């Protein structure tokens, strides 16, 4: 009986950290997927409404806002342990009326470690997601 309980305890000690890593990875992938979806939606809005749509990363690194003119259409937030950093000037991405956008990258950071990125490609105007292991 004691040997069985010891084996179960050892298996649990190995399984719990693995389960926590799976949860963190799923959380990270969902965050990146949601951001990717919001960027694609912004591009579609720009084309369908024939208006510029602006995606602005807020200075706190945890929030972003999608707007056209003075109308805010959507706000987004990343989980508390992450922050967003981009190579766009002032953290502002602009989708033109035609759907065109300047290429760039938005990094998802945990501390100072890059955990994933959303890449906006110029040639294809596609929004791609890459995650770090």
C-alpha positions, 0 to 999 in steps of 0.5 A, spaced: 500 500 500 505 504 501 509 503 495 503 504 491 501 511 494 509 513 493 508 511 486 502 515 485 505 521 489 511 520 484 507 520 478 503 526 480 509 530 482 511 529 474 504 530 471 503 537 475 508 541 472 507 538 465 500 540 466 501 547 468 506 548 462 500 546 457 496 551 460 501 556 459 502 554 452 494 554 451 493 561 454 499 564 450 496 561 443 489 563 445 492 570 446 496 571 440 490 568 436 485 573 438 490 578 436 491 575 430 483 575 429 482 582 431 488 584 426 484 581 420 478 583 422 481 590 422 483 589 415 476 587 413 473 593 416 477 598 412 476 594 406 468 594 407 467 601 410 472 604 405 475 607 411 482 607 415 482 603 421 487 604 426 490 599 431 493 602 437 497 598 442 497 602 449 503 604 453 501 600 458 503 594 453 497 590 456 491 593 452 490 595 444 484 599 441 481 598 434 478 605 432 476 609 425 476 616 426 474 618 433 470 611 434 473 606 438 470 599 435 474 594 439 478 594 445 483 588 447 487 586 453 492 581 454 493 576 460 497 580 466 503 576 465 504 578 458 505 585 454 505 587 447 511 591 444 511 592 436 516 595 431 510 600 429 512 607 430 508 609 437 505 602 437 500 604 431 498 600 425 494 603 420 490 599 415 488 603 409 481 603 405 484 598 400 486 593 406 494 595 405 498 596 411 505 597 413 509 590 415 511 589 422 511 585 428 508 585 434 511 581 440 508 578 446 513 578 452 513 575 458 518 579 462 523 580 457 522 573 454 519 573 447 513 568 447 510 569 441 509 574 435 504 576 430 507 578 423 504 583 418 507 581 412 507 587 406 507 583 400 501 578 401 498 583 407 497 576 411 497 576 418 501 570 421 502 568 428 509 564 430 509 562 438 516 560 442 517 554 445 
